[in-house]
Amino acid sequence: MTDTLEAPGGRRGLRGALSGGSDHPHYKWVALSNTTLGMLIATINSSIVLISLPAIFNGIHLNPLAPGNVSYLLWMLMGYMLVSAVLVVTLGRLGDMYGRVRIYNLGFALFTVTSIALSLDPFDGGGGAMWLIGWRVLQAVGGAMLMANSAAILTDAFPAAQRGMALGVNIVAGIAGSFIGLVLGGLLAEWNWRAIFWVNVPIGVIGTVWAYRSLHDTGLRRPGRIDWWGNLTFAVGLTGLLAAITYGIQPYGGHSQGWTSPWVLTGLIGGVAVLALFVWIERHVSEPMFPLGLFKIRAFAYGNIGGLLAAIARGGLQFMLIIWLQGIWLPLHGYSYESTPLWAGIYLLPLTVGFLAAGPIAGHLSDKYGPRLFAAFGLIVMALSFGGLLIVPTDFNYWAFAGLIFLNGLGGGLFAAPNTSLIMSSVPAHLRGAASGMRATFQNAGMVLSIGVFFSLMVAGLSSSLPTSLSSGLTAQGVPAAAAGQIAGLPPVGTLFAAFLGYNPIQSLLGPQLLGTLPKANADTLVGREFFPHLVSGPFHDGLVIVFWLAIAMALIGAVASLVKPAAHQAEPAAD
C-alpha cells in the first residue's frame, strides 16, 4: 500500500476513497476516522451509565440502595464491561476468519439498534432495570465487535512507520471515551435520563452507513473452523470469575463482604477451573480461538501485562474519584446531592484533557523513537499522580486536585498508544484480529476487576473506622445509643454505594419515626448536606490510602513490564 497523501483527481479521488477502493492513498485516513468514531462511542457507553445511575434509577422509580436492588445496581455497572471482556477475543478471531470489516460493521449496526431499545424502556421498578440490563448486554456485543476489530483494521491499513500514530489516535479516543462518558453522562442526566442512550443514535446511524460504504478488508483472511469448546469454556470461566469478584463486595452472613458466600466461592473456584480447562483445550485444538503461542512473543505478553495493570488502576481511580466528589467534596462545597453527577463530570475534565493532550503526541513520537520508553514513562507519571492524591486532604483545594488528575491523565495518554503499538506490531499479520481482541480482553477485564478489587479494599478500610465514626456522630446529634449502634453495625458497602451515587443515606437509615423524635435542629443537621460527608471523610481517606498504594504498585510493575526488550528474533519489521 502506497503512503503518499496526494490523490490524483482531487475531490474525485477522495470520493473514491470514501465509497470504495481500499488501495486508494486516502483509504487509511478514512479507516482511521471511522474506527476512531466506533471506539469512541463504544467506550463512552462503558462509563456514561456510571455517573448517570442516580438519574436512571429515579427515572424508573427504583431505590438502588434497597437491599434487594443492589444486584440491579451491580449489573447495570458491570454487565456491559463483563460481556465486552468475554467476547472481544472471539469476535476478533471471527474477524480473522470472515473479515474484520464485516464484523466491525455489524457491530456498529447492532450498537445503534440497541441504543434505540434502551431509550424506549417501557417499564418501572425491577422490570425497567431488567430491560436496561438485558439491552445493555446486547449493546455490549456490538461494542465488543467494534473494539475487537478496530485496531486490527488500522494495523492492516497503515504501514509500520505510521502505525503508532494511527493506533495512538484510535486508542486514545477509546480510553478517552471512558472519561468523556463521565462528563457527558453528568450533562445528559441533568436533562433527561433517556438522553443518555438517545445520544448514541445519530452517531450510530452515521457511523454505520459510513462504515458499510467506505471500509474494506485489506488484511489477510484465514478461513477456518470456530473453536466452539474454546469459546464456551472461556465465556463460562471468565464470566464466573468476574461475576464472583463483583458479588464478593456485597455483605454475606454477618460479614461486611461476601467472600465466604458459597456462590462467590463457586464462581471463583469454578471459574478458575473452567479457565484451566480452556487453556488445555486451546493447546490441543488445531485452530484455537485464543492463540496461546502469541504469549511466547515478549512484546505481546509483557505489553498485555502492563495494559491489564494500567486498566485496573485507571478503573479504580474513576470509581474513587466519583465517590470522593459526589459523596464528600461537592456536598461540603454547597452542591445539592441532585446536582452532584453533573458537577462531578465537570470537575473531572482535567483528567480527560491530560489524556487527550498526551495520547496522539506519544503515538507519533513512539513511531520515531520506539514505544517501550514512552509506555514505561507514562505509568511512572501515573504512579506519581497517585502518590500526590495520597497526600491531599479529603476536603482538598481544587486546583491541587485538578493538577494531580491532569497528571494522571497525562501519564495514561503517554502509555496507551505506545503500549498498543508495541502489542499489535509484534504479532503475525493473519492473527491481528485475535491479538486485538486479546488486548481488549485484558483492558476490559481490568475495568471489571477494578470494581471488585478497589471496592473490596475500600470496604476493608471503612470497616475499621466507619462504625466508630458513625456511632459517635449520630449520638452527638441526639440519636439514642442503641439505634446509633445498630446503624453503625450495618455493612459499610451500603454507605460506600450511597457516596458513589451521590445519596445522603442518613434519612433512610434513621427513618421518619426516629427523626421525628429528635429536636428539629438536630434532625435538620442529620439530613443536611454536610453531616454525612463530614462523617465519612475520615474513614473514606483510610480506605483511599490502601487503594492508592495498590494503584502505585500496579503502575510501577506495569512500567517494568513495558521495558522488557523483545528477543532478537522477535524484533519488529520496519514495514509490512
C-alpha positions as a printed NumPy array, in Angstrom:
array([[  0.   ,   0.   ,   0.   ],
       [  1.422,   3.385,  -1.009],
       [  1.973,   6.002,   1.666],
       [  1.547,   9.211,  -0.314],
       [ -1.098,  11.703,   0.762],
       [ -1.704,  13.166,  -2.694],
       [ -4.699,  11.814,  -4.563],
       [ -4.977,  12.03 ,  -8.336],
       [ -8.217,  13.659,  -9.3  ],
       [ -8.568,  15.876,  -6.223],
       [-12.102,  15.663,  -4.86 ],
       [-12.946,  12.745,  -7.149],
       [-10.015,  10.833,  -5.642],
       [-11.208,  11.469,  -2.087],
       [-14.718,  10.46 ,  -3.101],
       [-13.292,   7.192,  -4.355],
       [-11.653,   6.557,  -1.003],
       [-14.913,   7.255,   0.835],
       [-17.049,   4.986,  -1.333],
       [-14.626,   2.214,  -2.111],
       [-11.094,   1.333,  -3.133],
       [ -9.066,   0.135,  -0.167],
       [ -5.871,   0.661,  -2.216],
       [ -6.572,   4.388,  -2.503],
       [ -3.962,   6.555,  -0.709],
       [ -6.692,   8.278,   1.334],
       [ -8.254,   5.   ,   2.475],
       [ -6.122,   4.66 ,   5.609],
       [ -7.367,   8.056,   6.86 ],
       [-10.965,   7.051,   6.212],
       [-10.336,   3.836,   8.151],
       [ -8.754,   5.807,  10.998],
       [-11.611,   8.31 ,  11.28 ],
       [-14.382,   5.694,  11.185],
       [-12.759,   3.225,  13.587],
       [-11.938,   6.077,  15.964],
       [-15.605,   7.096,  15.955],
       [-16.532,   3.46 ,  16.626],
       [-14.098,   3.135,  19.526],
       [-15.253,   6.45 ,  20.968],
       [-18.937,   5.539,  21.004],
       [-18.242,   2.044,  22.381],
       [-16.118,   3.243,  25.301],
       [-18.229,   6.297,  26.117],
       [-21.013,   3.852,  26.847],
       [-18.872,   1.868,  29.238],
       [-18.821,   4.87 ,  31.598],
       [-21.763,   7.101,  30.656],
       [-24.066,   4.996,  32.851],
       [-21.533,   5.076,  35.685],
       [-22.204,   8.68 ,  36.608],
       [-25.861,   8.686,  35.48 ],
       [-27.111,   5.905,  37.769],
       [-28.976,   8.209,  40.207],
       [-30.956,   9.742,  37.304],
       [-31.625,   6.324,  35.74 ],
       [-32.903,   4.799,  38.973],
       [-35.026,   7.859,  39.678],
       [-36.36 ,   7.659,  36.122],
       [-37.523,   4.052,  36.551],
       [-38.65 ,   4.734,  40.149],
       [-36.306,   2.255,  41.814],
       [-34.348,   2.793,  45.042],
       [-30.87 ,   1.414,  44.274],
       [-29.921,   1.266,  47.947],
       [-32.747,  -1.085,  48.952],
       [-31.206,  -4.475,  49.855],
       [-32.905,  -6.393,  47.046],
       [-31.878,  -3.827,  44.423],
       [-28.107,  -3.896,  44.889],
       [-27.82 ,  -6.609,  42.218],
       [-29.566,  -4.332,  39.707],
       [-27.012,  -1.655,  40.544],
       [-24.069,  -4.009,  40.087],
       [-25.301,  -5.47 ,  36.802],
       [-26.1  ,  -2.041,  35.443],
       [-22.474,  -1.17 ,  36.152],
       [-20.882,  -4.476,  35.24 ],
       [-22.984,  -6.061,  32.502],
       [-21.555,  -4.003,  29.647],
       [-17.915,  -4.357,  30.694],
       [-18.271,  -8.05 ,  31.553],
       [-19.76 ,  -9.001,  28.18 ],
       [-17.151,  -6.898,  26.383],
       [-14.345,  -8.653,  28.251],
       [-15.743, -12.112,  27.48 ],
       [-16.493, -11.647,  23.774],
       [-13.737,  -9.484,  22.289],
       [-11.334, -12.383,  21.665],
       [-13.985, -14.483,  19.956],
       [-15.112, -11.573,  17.806],
       [-11.523, -10.709,  16.926],
       [-10.934, -14.32 ,  15.862],
       [-14.126, -14.247,  13.788],
       [-12.739, -11.109,  12.154],
       [ -9.595, -13.025,  11.18 ],
       [-11.745, -15.771,   9.671],
       [-14.616, -13.926,   7.986],
       [-13.325, -10.38 ,   7.582],
       [-12.541,  -7.76 ,  10.214],
       [-14.561,  -5.079,   8.466],
       [-17.612,  -7.353,   8.188],
       [-17.67 ,  -7.99 ,  11.959],
       [-16.895,  -4.342,  12.714],
       [-19.726,  -3.033,  10.512],
       [-22.23 ,  -5.441,  12.05 ],
       [-21.155,  -4.181,  15.477],
       [-21.912,  -0.578,  14.53 ],
       [-25.403,  -1.552,  13.341],
       [-26.162,  -3.652,  16.441],
       [-24.924,  -0.893,  18.748],
       [-27.284,   1.617,  17.126],
       [-30.361,  -0.627,  17.303],
       [-29.801,  -1.484,  20.969],
       [-29.346,   2.211,  21.837],
       [-32.853,   2.873,  20.5  ],
       [-34.258,  -0.021,  22.555],
       [-32.56 ,   1.241,  25.74 ],
       [-34.025,   4.708,  25.371],
       [-37.55 ,   3.265,  24.982],
       [-37.635,   1.369,  28.299],
       [-41.404,   0.993,  28.943],
       [-41.227,  -0.41 ,  32.495],
       [-40.779,   0.854,  36.033],
       [-39.068,  -0.71 ,  39.029],
       [-37.349,  -4.07 ,  38.69 ],
       [-38.857,  -4.636,  35.243],
       [-37.351,  -1.396,  33.985],
       [-33.966,  -2.338,  35.441],
       [-34.064,  -5.772,  33.781],
       [-34.96 ,  -4.177,  30.415],
       [-31.935,  -1.886,  30.674],
       [-29.59 ,  -4.669,  31.813],
       [-30.704,  -7.022,  29.025],
       [-30.351,  -4.478,  26.238],
       [-27.055,  -3.23 ,  27.687],
       [-25.746,  -6.787,  27.378],
       [-26.725,  -6.837,  23.689],
       [-25.276,  -3.367,  23.225],
       [-22.027,  -4.693,  24.677],
       [-21.939,  -7.367,  21.954],
       [-21.989,  -4.585,  19.349],
       [-19.393,  -2.615,  21.292],
       [-17.151,  -5.687,  21.525],
       [-17.363,  -6.138,  17.736],
       [-16.111,  -2.575,  17.329],
       [-13.361,  -2.848,  19.951],
       [-12.143,  -6.271,  18.809],
       [-11.517,  -5.296,  15.201],
       [-10.738,  -1.568,  15.04 ],
       [ -7.047,  -1.899,  15.979],
       [ -6.633,  -4.806,  13.542],
       [ -8.247,  -2.796,  10.694],
       [ -5.82 ,   0.067,  11.344],
       [ -2.81 ,  -2.237,  11.627],
       [ -3.757,  -3.622,   8.204],
       [ -4.297,  -0.176,   6.668],
       [ -1.207,   1.68 ,   7.929],
       [  2.487,   0.937,   7.288],
       [  4.699,   0.31 ,  10.314],
       [  6.2  ,   3.823,  10.135],
       [  2.782,   5.423,  10.798],
       [  1.134,   2.671,  12.799],
       [  1.927,   4.08 ,  16.238],
       [  0.332,   7.405,  15.309],
       [ -2.812,   5.74 ,  13.904],
       [ -3.212,   3.346,  16.815],
       [ -2.457,   6.224,  19.165],
       [ -5.349,   8.31 ,  17.859],
       [ -7.657,   5.285,  17.924],
       [ -6.735,   4.004,  21.365],
       [ -6.589,   7.462,  22.902],
       [-10.109,   8.086,  21.583],
       [-11.175,   4.746,  23.029],
       [ -9.791,   5.287,  26.521],
       [-10.694,   8.986,  26.47 ],
       [-14.247,   7.835,  25.743],
       [-14.41 ,   6.337,  29.22 ],
       [-13.5  ,   9.775,  30.635],
       [-15.743,  11.714,  28.25 ],
       [-18.627,   9.435,  29.225],
       [-18.375,  10.723,  32.803],
       [-18.814,  14.337,  31.689],
       [-21.433,  13.593,  29.039],
       [-23.415,  11.385,  31.41 ],
       [-23.497,  14.123,  34.017],
       [-24.729,  16.7  ,  31.497],
       [-27.399,  14.495,  29.904],
       [-28.634,  13.052,  33.21 ],
       [-29.366,  16.592,  34.369],
       [-31.756,  16.95 ,  31.415],
       [-33.346,  13.522,  30.908],
       [-32.04 ,  10.044,  31.7  ],
       [-33.229,   8.65 ,  28.33 ],
       [-30.939,  11.115,  26.546],
       [-28.018,   9.032,  27.853],
       [-28.985,   6.413,  25.257],
       [-30.544,   8.647,  22.58 ],
       [-27.225,  10.442,  22.099],
       [-25.818,   7.263,  20.505],
       [-28.464,   7.016,  17.8  ],
       [-27.489,   9.761,  15.297],
       [-23.793,   8.96 ,  15.742],
       [-24.51 ,   5.263,  15.319],
       [-26.577,   5.746,  12.161],
       [-23.928,   7.962,  10.542],
       [-21.111,   5.63 ,  11.578],
       [-22.92 ,   2.508,  10.35 ],
       [-23.772,   3.912,   6.908],
       [-20.283,   5.35 ,   6.55 ],
       [-18.619,   2.066,   7.573],
       [-20.653,  -0.039,   5.126],
       [-19.913,   2.403,   2.287],
       [-16.222,   3.043,   2.89 ],
       [-14.427,   0.219,   4.74 ],
       [-12.946,  -2.824,   3.029],
       [-10.79 ,  -5.673,   4.28 ],
       [ -7.142,  -5.086,   3.38 ],
       [ -5.516,  -7.709,   5.628],
       [ -5.01 , -11.427,   5.39 ],
       [ -8.092, -13.545,   5.954],
       [ -7.618, -17.104,   7.131],
       [-10.803, -19.181,   6.823],
       [-11.153, -21.841,   9.467],
       [-13.436, -23.576,  11.892],
       [-14.901, -21.957,  15.005],
       [-13.424, -23.304,  18.218],
       [-16.766, -23.936,  19.928],
       [-15.394, -25.637,  23.049],
       [-12.78 , -22.937,  23.48 ],
       [-15.377, -20.194,  23.119],
       [-17.739, -21.889,  25.583],
       [-15.174, -22.584,  28.301],
       [-13.649, -19.108,  28.002],
       [-17.05 , -17.397,  28.267],
       [-18.224, -19.549,  31.198],
       [-14.924, -19.388,  33.084],
       [-14.316, -15.655,  32.728],
       [-17.972, -14.78 ,  33.443],
       [-17.987, -16.939,  36.577],
       [-14.723, -15.481,  37.836],
       [-15.517, -11.813,  37.19 ],
       [-19.113, -12.104,  38.438],
       [-17.895, -13.748,  41.66 ],
       [-15.373, -10.957,  42.229],
       [-18.17 ,  -8.429,  41.706],
       [-20.531, -10.154,  44.161],
       [-17.722, -10.551,  46.686],
       [-18.118,  -6.894,  47.665],
       [-21.692,  -7.485,  48.878],
       [-22.248,  -8.441,  52.547],
       [-22.982, -12.058,  53.428],
       [-23.805, -13.912,  56.644],
       [-22.937, -11.112,  59.047],
       [-19.69 , -10.29 ,  57.226],
       [-19.041,  -6.916,  55.635],
       [-18.129,  -8.681,  52.363],
       [-19.246, -11.839,  50.602],
       [-16.021, -13.748,  50.023],
       [-17.265, -16.637,  52.182],
       [-20.54 , -16.972,  50.262],
       [-20.923, -20.416,  48.635],
       [-21.964, -18.732,  45.373],
       [-18.925, -16.47 ,  45.352],
       [-16.571, -19.336,  46.187],
       [-18.198, -21.486,  43.494],
       [-17.706, -18.698,  40.959],
       [-14.071, -18.137,  41.951],
       [-13.007, -21.781,  42.142],
       [-15.225, -22.949,  39.298],
       [-14.206, -20.019,  37.082],
       [-10.505, -20.755,  37.567],
       [-11.093, -24.482,  36.929],
       [-13.021, -23.832,  33.707],
       [-10.357, -21.385,  32.514],
       [ -7.719, -24.06 ,  33.198],
       [ -9.779, -26.425,  31.028],
       [ -9.927, -23.693,  28.391],
       [ -6.117, -23.452,  28.349],
       [ -5.859, -27.225,  27.922],
       [ -8.35 , -27.135,  25.032],
       [ -6.517, -24.287,  23.308],
       [ -3.25 , -26.233,  23.487],
       [ -4.796, -29.258,  21.775],
       [ -7.13 , -27.908,  19.071],
       [ -5.846, -27.215,  15.584],
       [ -7.481, -23.776,  15.245],
       [ -7.746, -22.181,  18.716],
       [ -9.756, -19.019,  19.345],
       [ -7.024, -17.83 ,  21.736],
       [ -3.637, -18.441,  20.074],
       [ -1.591, -19.076,  23.232],
       [  1.57 , -19.133,  21.159],
       [  1.34 , -15.344,  20.953],
       [  2.439, -15.179,  24.597],
       [  5.834, -16.523,  23.512],
       [  6.322, -13.094,  21.913],
       [  7.751, -10.947,  24.705],
       [  6.352,  -7.655,  23.454],
       [  2.866,  -9.156,  23.254],
       [  2.997, -10.872,  26.653],
       [  4.553,  -8.053,  28.685],
       [  2.597,  -5.387,  26.811],
       [ -0.651,  -7.054,  27.847],
       [  0.532,  -7.379,  31.448],
       [  1.206,  -3.643,  31.509],
       [ -2.152,  -2.947,  29.834],
       [ -4.055,  -5.056,  32.379],
       [ -2.417,  -3.391,  35.379],
       [ -2.973,   0.076,  33.91 ],
       [ -6.642,  -0.72 ,  33.253],
       [ -7.19 ,  -1.898,  36.841],
       [ -5.51 ,   1.21 ,  38.243],
       [ -7.394,   3.528,  35.864],
       [-10.77 ,   1.912,  36.609],
       [-10.159,   2.089,  40.35 ],
       [ -9.26 ,   5.767,  40.052],
       [-12.523,   6.556,  38.235],
       [-14.643,   4.925,  40.924],
       [-12.74 ,   6.511,  43.793],
       [-12.894,   9.984,  42.247],
       [-16.652,   9.721,  41.685],
       [-17.184,   8.68 ,  45.316],
       [-14.851,  11.413,  46.514],
       [-16.582,  14.157,  44.535],
       [-20.248,  13.088,  44.652],
       [-20.322,  11.787,  48.206],
       [-17.986,  14.158,  50.029],
       [-16.362,  17.153,  48.342],
       [-19.247,  18.592,  46.323],
       [-21.831,  18.476,  49.155],
       [-19.259,  20.068,  51.502],
       [-18.902,  22.893,  48.991],
       [-22.598,  23.689,  48.764],
       [-23.756,  21.495,  45.864],
       [-27.065,  19.674,  46.233],
       [-26.994,  15.893,  46.002],
       [-29.222,  16.065,  42.906],
       [-26.638,  18.143,  41.012],
       [-23.505,  16.214,  42.017],
       [-23.363,  13.915,  38.927],
       [-23.239,  16.941,  36.617],
       [-20.578,  18.774,  38.611],
       [-18.517,  15.646,  39.242],
       [-18.258,  15.226,  35.477],
       [-17.243,  18.862,  35.037],
       [-14.638,  18.775,  37.803],
       [-13.097,  15.627,  36.288],
       [-12.389,  17.413,  32.982],
       [ -8.638,  17.842,  33.71 ],
       [ -8.297,  14.051,  33.696],
       [ -9.693,  13.906,  30.149],
       [ -7.694,  16.943,  28.987],
       [ -4.444,  15.402,  30.209],
       [ -5.163,  12.162,  28.409],
       [ -6.123,  13.866,  25.148],
       [ -3.072,  16.152,  25.307],
       [ -0.547,  13.326,  25.625],
       [ -2.063,  10.461,  23.646],
       [ -1.633,  11.449,  19.986],
       [  1.794,  13.031,  20.656],
       [  3.022,   9.86 ,  22.358],
       [  1.795,   7.768,  19.431],
       [  3.645,   9.966,  16.919],
       [  6.884,  10.085,  18.921],
       [  6.836,   6.346,  19.596],
       [  6.912,   5.775,  15.821],
       [ 10.23 ,   7.656,  15.735],
       [ 11.903,   6.621,  18.968],
       [ 10.247,   3.307,  19.877],
       [  7.279,   2.609,  22.174],
       [  8.83 ,   0.953,  25.236],
       [ 10.251,   4.029,  26.981],
       [  7.107,   6.083,  26.383],
       [  4.858,   3.327,  27.768],
       [  7.024,   2.899,  30.88 ],
       [  7.359,   6.646,  31.492],
       [  3.577,   7.058,  31.214],
       [  2.974,   4.545,  34.008],
       [  5.644,   6.167,  36.182],
       [  3.841,   9.518,  35.77 ],
       [  0.575,   7.801,  36.76 ],
       [  2.251,   6.377,  39.877],
       [  3.492,   9.853,  40.847],
       [ -0.034,  11.255,  40.493],
       [ -1.425,   8.519,  42.748],
       [  1.242,   9.435,  45.295],
       [  0.151,  13.062,  45.127],
       [ -3.503,  12.128,  45.642],
       [ -2.453,  10.228,  48.771],
       [ -1.269,  13.389,  50.497],
       [ -4.053,  15.837,  49.61 ],
       [ -6.739,  16.157,  52.313],
       [-10.238,  14.798,  51.747],
       [-11.566,  18.375,  51.625],
       [ -8.904,  19.411,  49.118],
       [ -8.001,  22.616,  47.308],
       [ -9.485,  22.048,  43.862],
       [ -6.532,  23.358,  41.832],
       [ -4.124,  20.966,  43.546],
       [ -6.585,  18.143,  42.874],
       [ -7.056,  19.253,  39.241],
       [ -3.286,  19.315,  38.695],
       [ -2.902,  15.779,  40.032],
       [ -5.706,  14.252,  37.962],
       [ -4.373,  16.128,  34.889],
       [ -1.002,  14.486,  35.578],
       [ -2.723,  11.112,  35.863],
       [ -4.467,  11.612,  32.527],
       [ -1.165,  12.738,  31.001],
       [  0.52 ,   9.534,  32.169],
       [ -2.316,   7.417,  30.828],
       [ -2.077,   9.16 ,  27.468],
       [  1.699,   8.619,  27.297],
       [  1.173,   4.905,  27.967],
       [ -1.86 ,   3.964,  25.872],
       [ -0.759,   4.42 ,  22.255],
       [  2.823,   3.105,  22.601],
       [  1.551,   0.081,  24.53 ],
       [ -0.981,  -0.752,  21.814],
       [  1.59 ,  -0.242,  19.059],
       [  4.015,  -2.489,  20.943],
       [  1.42 ,  -5.275,  21.152],
       [ -0.105,  -5.051,  17.673],
       [  3.163,  -4.666,  15.757],
       [  4.632,  -7.763,  17.404],
       [  2.139, -10.323,  16.047],
       [  1.84 , -12.054,  12.633],
       [ -0.492, -10.243,  10.22 ],
       [ -3.001, -13.102,   9.978],
       [ -3.542, -13.086,  13.772],
       [ -4.065,  -9.35 ,  14.24 ],
       [ -7.798,  -9.728,  14.822],
       [ -7.267, -12.287,  17.591],
       [ -4.423, -10.198,  19.06 ],
       [ -6.596,  -7.076,  19.033],
       [ -9.356,  -8.991,  20.794],
       [ -6.943, -10.391,  23.376],
       [ -5.587,  -6.91 ,  24.084],
       [ -9.133,  -5.572,  24.503],
       [ -9.987,  -8.513,  26.804],
       [ -7.174,  -7.597,  29.174],
       [ -8.264,  -3.951,  29.125],
       [-11.972,  -4.701,  29.726],
       [-11.275,  -7.402,  32.306],
       [ -9.099,  -4.871,  34.119],
       [-12.025,  -2.475,  34.379],
       [-14.244,  -5.237,  35.799],
       [-11.534,  -6.371,  38.222],
       [-11.034,  -2.788,  39.373],
       [-14.561,  -2.706,  40.822],
       [-14.067,  -5.902,  42.811],
       [-10.509,  -5.138,  43.897],
       [-10.83 ,  -1.466,  44.814],
       [-14.311,  -1.65 ,  46.305],
       [-13.16 ,  -4.591,  48.47 ],
       [-10.13 ,  -2.664,  49.656],
       [-12.226,   0.432,  50.312],
       [-14.791,  -1.596,  52.286],
       [-11.936,  -3.133,  54.298],
       [-10.615,   0.345,  55.07 ],
       [-14.062,   1.642,  56.025],
       [-14.79 ,  -1.378,  58.257],
       [-12.053,  -0.418,  60.686],
       [-13.085,   3.192,  61.305],
       [-16.58 ,   3.872,  59.922],
       [-18.62 ,   2.17 ,  62.727],
       [-16.99 ,   4.291,  65.435],
       [-17.315,   7.484,  63.388],
       [-20.948,   6.737,  62.534],
       [-21.954,   5.845,  66.106],
       [-20.314,   8.89 ,  67.709],
       [-21.633,  11.245,  65.03 ],
       [-25.228,  10.053,  65.429],
       [-25.237,  10.089,  69.233],
       [-23.791,  13.616,  69.192],
       [-26.988,  14.692,  67.413],
       [-29.242,  13.061,  69.972],
       [-29.817,   9.659,  68.318],
       [-30.267,   7.002,  71.056],
       [-27.142,   4.899,  71.59 ],
       [-28.945,   1.637,  70.78 ],
       [-30.224,   2.935,  67.437],
       [-26.86 ,   4.528,  66.61 ],
       [-25.064,   1.28 ,  67.408],
       [-27.452,  -0.721,  65.222],
       [-26.917,   1.626,  62.262],
       [-23.143,   1.667,  62.829],
       [-23.138,  -2.125,  62.694],
       [-24.607,  -2.249,  59.175],
       [-22.219,  -3.353,  56.37 ],
       [-20.238,  -0.35 ,  55.091],
       [-20.853,  -1.282,  51.452],
       [-24.241,   0.483,  51.651],
       [-22.554,   3.681,  52.783],
       [-19.993,   3.3  ,  50.003],
       [-22.681,   2.875,  47.347],
       [-24.529,   5.896,  48.763],
       [-21.403,   8.011,  48.356],
       [-20.825,   6.562,  44.88 ],
       [-24.347,   7.511,  43.795],
       [-24.334,  10.927,  45.474],
       [-27.006,   9.966,  48.018],
       [-27.351,  11.009,  51.643],
       [-28.404,   7.721,  53.299],
       [-28.893,   9.088,  56.822],
       [-32.582,   9.901,  56.297],
       [-33.434,   6.396,  55.102],
       [-31.234,   4.754,  57.754],
       [-32.911,   6.612,  60.614],
       [-36.433,   6.582,  59.217],
       [-39.128,   9.237,  59.69 ],
       [-40.248,   7.933,  63.098],
       [-36.823,   8.237,  64.733],
       [-36.127,  11.568,  63.049],
       [-39.489,  12.817,  64.31 ],
       [-38.418,  12.273,  67.927],
       [-35.337,  14.47 ,  67.604],
       [-35.164,  18.257,  68.018],
       [-35.709,  19.968,  64.678],
       [-32.213,  21.471,  64.629],
       [-30.636,  18.044,  65.118],
       [-32.882,  16.409,  62.522],
       [-32.078,  19.139,  60.006],
       [-28.357,  18.67 ,  60.646],
       [-28.576,  14.902,  60.145],
       [-30.295,  15.135,  56.746],
       [-28.403,  18.242,  55.597],
       [-25.646,  18.436,  53.027],
       [-22.642,  18.446,  55.369],
       [-23.293,  15.865,  58.114],
       [-22.838,  12.712,  56.005],
       [-19.749,  13.96 ,  54.082],
       [-18.045,  15.058,  57.339],
       [-18.942,  11.714,  58.88 ],
       [-17.448,   9.529,  56.142],
       [-14.493,  11.697,  55.058],
       [-12.088,  10.302,  57.68 ],
       [-12.949,   6.597,  57.147],
       [-13.013,   7.17 ,  53.365],
       [ -9.478,   8.554,  53.463],
       [ -8.349,   5.477,  55.411],
       [ -9.656,   3.294,  52.582],
       [ -8.232,   5.649,  49.962],
       [ -4.707,   5.178,  51.32 ],
       [ -4.948,   1.405,  50.764],
       [ -6.453,   1.84 ,  47.286],
       [ -3.883,   4.332,  46.004],
       [ -0.882,   2.422,  47.359],
       [ -2.054,  -0.614,  45.385],
       [ -2.544,   1.585,  42.303],
       [  1.041,   2.872,  42.684],
       [  2.358,  -0.698,  42.895],
       [  0.387,  -1.747,  39.795],
       [  1.6  ,   1.234,  37.768],
       [  5.252,   0.613,  38.669],
       [  5.059,  -3.127,  37.919],
       [  3.415,  -2.267,  34.589],
       [  6.267,   0.17 ,  33.844],
       [  8.845,  -2.556,  34.454],
       [  6.897,  -4.942,  32.179],
       [  6.839,  -2.29 ,  29.444],
       [ 10.637,  -2.045,  29.491],
       [ 11.231,  -5.737,  28.722],
       [ 13.079,  -5.969,  25.411],
       [ 11.91 ,  -8.373,  22.712],
       [ 14.108, -11.319,  21.807],
       [ 16.404, -10.667,  18.854],
       [ 14.353, -12.891,  16.523],
       [ 11.141, -11.1  ,  17.548],
       [ 12.181,  -7.584,  16.525],
       [  9.507,  -5.574,  14.754],
       [  9.992,  -5.224,  10.991],
       [ 10.409,  -1.748,   9.564],
       [  7.342,  -2.104,   7.333],
       [  4.777,  -4.596,   6.186]])
